[in-house]
Amino acid sequence: VQLAAYFGAVCNDLNYKHLNVRDALLVIAYTDGSKADVFHLSTDKLREHWAQWLIRLEQYVIKYGNDSEKILKGGKRMFEENLGNL
């Protein structure tokens, strides 16, 4: 979910509008020399995790903030627009 949140942030940041990011890769390296763990998230998986992120964000905003409807609709719209351009 965290990686999808970062992905959404990059997709919605005008400083990175020139990037065409479709997938995400998370690599966990270990200081003891163990083999790294690698996780690939496809566009479909990112969409799935993005939906989970929006639910968590909504819960947070309901509990601690306001304007949750505006924030969530804007985030969903912008993310879907970026995915639609893939």
N, C-alpha and C positions, 0 to 999 in steps of 0.2 A: 504494500500500500504506500509506503514511504517513497519508493522509487517512482510510482505513478504520480504522486504529488509533485515530485521534482520534475518529472516529465511535463506535467501540466504547467508548472511554473515556467519552464523553458519555452514551451509552445506559446505561452501568453506574454512573454517578455519581448518587447519591441527590439531590444538589443540583440536578440537572437532570431529575428524574423527571417534571416537569410538561410538558416539551418532547415534541413528537411529531415527531421528525426522521425523514424518509424518504429524502431524497436529500442529496447533498453537492455543493458548488460550490467549485472552486478557481480563484481569479483571480490571475494573475501580472502585476503592474504593473511597468513599466520606467521608470527615472528619466530616460531620454533622450526621453520623450514618445511612444515607439512604442506602437502599439495593444496593449492588454493581451491576454494569452492566457487563455481561459476554458475550464475543463474541468468538465463535469457528470457526476456519477456517480449512476446510478439505484440503487435498492435491489438489483437483481440484480448490478450491477457492484460495489457495496459488499460483497455476500456473497462474490463471487469474490475480491476483494482481501483480505477478512477471512480467507478460507481461506489465502491466501498469507502473511498476517501470522502466523497461528497456526503455520504451518510454520516460519517464521523464528524465532518465539518459542521453539518447541520445540527447534530447533537450538541456540539461545543457551543455554537452560536446561540442555540436555544437556551442553553444553561448559563452562558456567560456574556452574551452580547445581544445585539439587535440587528435589524436589517438582514436577517438570515435569508429571506426569500430573494431579495435583490442579489446578494452575494452568490447564492447557489445557482440561480438562473443564469447569471453572467458567466460563472465558471463553467457550467455545463455547455452553454452556447459556444463559448470560445473554444473549449476542448473539442467539441463535435465539429466545429468549423475546421479546425486544424486537421482532424482525422479525415474529414471529407476531402481534403486536398491531397491526400496520400495517393 
